[in-house]
Amino acid sequence: MAGTDAGLRGGSEYLQVQTTTDSRAEAIELAREAVAARLAACSQVAGPVSSTYWWNDEIERAEEWFVFFKLPADRYDELAAFLAERHSYDEPEIVATPIVTGSASFLAWIRDETRPRSAPGSSVPAARDPEPGSGEAARPAAPGQIAPGQIRAE
């Protein structure tokens, strides 16, 4: 049940996946661990929000925190399994929304940052996917440039 891909992804190449948890600390940890494992290129924690839901035949109310993840659709199953395994809830919310469109550079950054990297000390670089439609490999921002997802300080 939890973590299974029961729905259709509608052919979208990128997803925003969300979950909720009852503590800010757990939300931040899930966000950090998923990004560190390259299951998502980035994550955001927002909240608290007031949630009302059915649980064990009773209406419950709780304060929760959202965690949003941006990732390629082909990484969904791995992220869902990760969340199902590490989440403190018996039945965690794991919901994916397709990213219908976005800036080409941001979407390429999502793809690039979720690809496995070579092991430290390895002389073999990890393969990188090309930027959609560009015919060349996506590159991180050069020193002094803004990477996708960063905000320029004025």
C-alpha positions as CSV (number, residue, x, y, z in Angstrom):
1,M,0.0,0.0,0.0
2,A,2.4,2.8,1.1
3,G,5.0,3.6,-1.5
4,T,3.3,1.7,-4.3
5,D,2.7,3.3,-7.6
6,A,-1.1,2.7,-8.0
7,G,-1.7,5.8,-10.1
8,L,-0.7,6.9,-13.6
9,R,1.9,9.5,-14.1
10,G,0.4,10.8,-17.3
11,G,3.6,10.7,-19.2
12,S,5.2,13.7,-17.4
13,E,9.0,13.6,-17.3
14,Y,9.2,15.4,-14.0
15,L,7.3,15.3,-10.7
16,Q,6.7,17.2,-7.5
17,V,6.1,14.7,-4.8
18,Q,4.7,15.7,-1.4
19,T,4.4,14.1,2.0
20,T,3.5,15.4,5.4
21,T,4.8,14.6,8.9
22,D,4.0,15.7,12.4
23,S,7.3,17.3,13.2
24,R,9.5,19.9,11.6
25,A,12.6,17.9,12.5
26,E,11.4,14.8,10.7
27,A,10.4,16.9,7.7
28,I,13.9,18.4,7.5
29,E,15.5,15.0,7.9
30,L,13.4,13.4,5.2
31,A,14.2,16.3,2.9
32,R,17.9,16.2,3.5
33,E,18.2,12.4,3.2
34,A,16.3,12.2,-0.1
35,V,18.4,14.9,-1.6
36,A,21.7,13.4,-0.3
37,A,20.6,10.0,-1.8
38,R,20.0,11.9,-5.1
39,L,16.3,10.7,-5.1
40,A,15.3,14.4,-5.5
41,A,17.2,17.4,-6.8
42,C,15.8,19.6,-4.2
43,S,13.2,19.6,-1.4
44,Q,11.3,22.2,0.5
45,V,9.7,22.1,4.0
46,A,6.7,24.2,4.7
47,G,4.3,24.5,7.6
48,P,2.9,24.1,10.0
49,V,-0.5,23.4,8.4
50,S,-3.6,22.2,10.2
51,S,-4.8,18.8,8.8
52,T,-8.1,17.1,9.4
53,Y,-8.6,13.5,8.4
54,W,-10.2,10.1,9.2
55,W,-8.0,7.7,11.1
56,N,-9.3,4.5,12.9
57,D,-12.9,5.5,12.3
58,E,-12.5,8.9,14.0
59,I,-11.9,12.4,12.7
60,E,-8.5,13.6,13.8
61,R,-6.8,17.0,13.7
62,A,-3.1,17.5,13.7
63,E,-0.4,20.1,13.0
64,E,1.8,18.8,10.2
65,W,4.7,19.9,8.0
66,F,4.8,19.5,4.2
67,V,7.8,18.2,2.4
68,F,8.0,18.8,-1.4
69,F,10.5,17.0,-3.6
70,K,11.4,17.8,-7.3
71,L,12.5,14.8,-9.3
72,P,12.4,13.0,-12.7
73,A,9.4,10.7,-13.0
74,D,11.6,7.7,-13.4
75,R,12.9,8.2,-9.8
76,Y,9.4,8.1,-8.2
77,D,9.4,4.5,-7.2
78,E,12.7,4.8,-5.4
79,L,11.6,8.0,-3.6
80,A,8.3,6.4,-2.6
81,A,10.0,3.3,-1.2
82,F,12.5,5.6,0.6
83,L,9.6,7.6,2.2
84,A,7.6,4.5,3.1
85,E,10.6,2.9,4.8
86,R,11.8,6.0,6.7
87,H,8.5,7.8,7.5
88,S,7.2,7.7,11.0
89,Y,3.5,7.4,9.9
90,D,1.9,4.0,9.4
91,E,0.3,5.3,6.2
92,P,2.3,8.3,5.0
93,E,1.0,10.6,2.3
94,I,3.0,10.1,-0.8
95,V,1.4,12.1,-3.7
96,A,3.0,13.0,-7.0
97,T,1.9,15.9,-9.2
98,P,3.3,16.1,-12.7
99,I,5.4,19.1,-13.6
100,V,3.8,20.0,-16.9
101,T,6.3,22.5,-18.0
102,G,9.2,24.6,-16.6
103,S,12.4,26.3,-17.6
104,A,14.6,24.1,-19.6
105,S,17.6,24.9,-17.5
106,F,15.8,24.1,-14.2
107,L,14.4,20.8,-15.5
108,A,17.9,19.8,-16.8
109,W,19.3,20.6,-13.4
110,I,16.7,18.3,-11.8
111,R,17.7,15.5,-14.1
112,D,21.4,16.1,-13.6
113,E,21.3,16.3,-9.8
114,T,19.4,13.0,-9.5
115,R,21.8,10.9,-11.4
116,P,24.3,8.8,-9.5
117,R,27.8,10.1,-9.2
118,S,31.0,8.2,-9.3
119,A,32.4,7.0,-6.0
120,P,34.9,9.4,-4.3
121,G,38.4,8.6,-5.5
122,S,37.1,6.9,-8.7
123,S,38.7,7.9,-11.9
124,V,35.6,7.1,-13.9
125,P,33.1,10.0,-14.1
126,A,29.4,9.2,-13.8
127,A,27.3,9.5,-17.0
128,R,25.3,12.7,-17.3
129,D,22.1,13.1,-19.3
130,P,22.1,15.8,-22.0
131,E,20.0,18.9,-21.5
132,P,16.7,18.4,-23.3
133,G,16.9,19.6,-26.9
134,S,20.4,21.0,-26.5
135,G,22.5,18.2,-27.8
136,E,25.0,18.8,-25.0
137,A,25.5,17.7,-21.4
138,A,24.0,19.7,-18.6
139,R,26.5,21.6,-16.5
140,P,26.4,23.0,-13.0
141,A,26.7,26.8,-12.7
142,A,30.2,28.2,-13.1
143,P,31.7,30.0,-10.1
144,G,29.9,33.3,-9.7
145,Q,26.8,32.1,-11.6
146,I,23.4,31.3,-10.1
147,A,22.5,27.6,-10.1
148,P,18.9,26.6,-10.8
149,G,16.9,27.0,-7.6
150,Q,19.1,29.6,-6.1
151,I,18.1,33.2,-5.5
152,R,20.4,36.0,-6.5
153,A,21.4,38.2,-3.5
154,E,21.1,41.9,-4.3
